[in-house]
Amino acid sequence: MEKIVTWVISVLAVILLTALLAVLGGTVLYLLWPVAIPAVFPGVVKAGWLAARISWWQAVTFTWIMAILFHSSAKSEKK
């Protein structure tokens, strides 16, 4: 029984830490997006292909997706 409880607590800790990092990273992305993206890609933003502003939830989701992609990319390079 103790092993199961320890395993569940470990899994919950990893999920909580990952979610916390996604929220923090998403918040930073949310704050930097309106400044950086139009400055770096002015033509793309002006054409409407890339949003000049994103919502906080979109920033967190984007951070989460990028983390998953980079994590799986790092695993495939090790093989």
C-alpha positions in Angstrom: 0.0 0.0 0.0 2.8 2.4 0.8 4.4 1.9 -2.6 1.1 2.8 -4.3 0.7 6.0 -2.2 4.3 6.9 -2.9 3.8 6.4 -6.6 0.6 8.4 -6.8 2.2 11.3 -4.8 5.2 11.2 -7.2 3.0 11.3 -10.3 1.0 14.1 -8.9 4.1 16.1 -8.0 5.4 15.7 -11.6 2.1 16.8 -13.0 1.9 19.8 -10.7 5.5 20.8 -11.4 4.9 20.5 -15.2 1.7 22.5 -15.0 3.4 25.2 -12.9 6.2 25.5 -15.4 3.7 25.7 -18.2 1.8 28.5 -16.4 5.0 30.4 -15.6 6.4 30.0 -19.1 3.0 30.9 -20.7 2.7 34.0 -18.6 6.2 35.2 -19.7 5.2 34.4 -23.3 1.9 36.3 -22.9 3.7 39.3 -21.6 6.4 39.3 -24.3 4.3 38.3 -27.4 2.7 41.8 -28.1 6.2 43.4 -28.0 8.4 40.8 -29.6 6.3 39.2 -32.4 5.2 42.4 -34.2 8.8 43.6 -34.0 10.4 40.4 -35.3 7.7 39.5 -37.9 6.0 42.8 -38.9 5.1 41.7 -42.4 3.5 38.4 -41.2 1.6 40.2 -38.5 0.4 42.9 -40.9 -0.7 40.3 -43.4 -2.8 38.6 -40.6 -0.9 35.3 -40.7 0.3 35.7 -37.2 -1.6 37.3 -34.3 -0.3 40.5 -32.9 -1.8 39.6 -29.5 -2.7 36.2 -27.9 -4.7 35.3 -24.8 -3.1 34.1 -21.7 -4.6 30.6 -22.2 -3.3 30.5 -25.7 0.2 31.3 -24.4 0.0 28.6 -21.8 -1.2 26.1 -24.3 1.5 27.1 -26.8 4.1 26.7 -24.1 2.7 23.2 -23.2 2.7 22.1 -26.8 6.3 23.3 -27.4 7.5 21.6 -24.3 6.0 18.3 -25.5 7.5 18.7 -28.9 10.9 19.6 -27.7 10.8 16.7 -25.2 9.9 14.2 -27.8 12.5 15.7 -30.2 15.2 15.2 -27.6 14.2 11.6 -27.1 14.3 10.8 -30.8 17.8 12.3 -31.1 19.2 10.0 -28.4 18.2 6.9 -30.3 
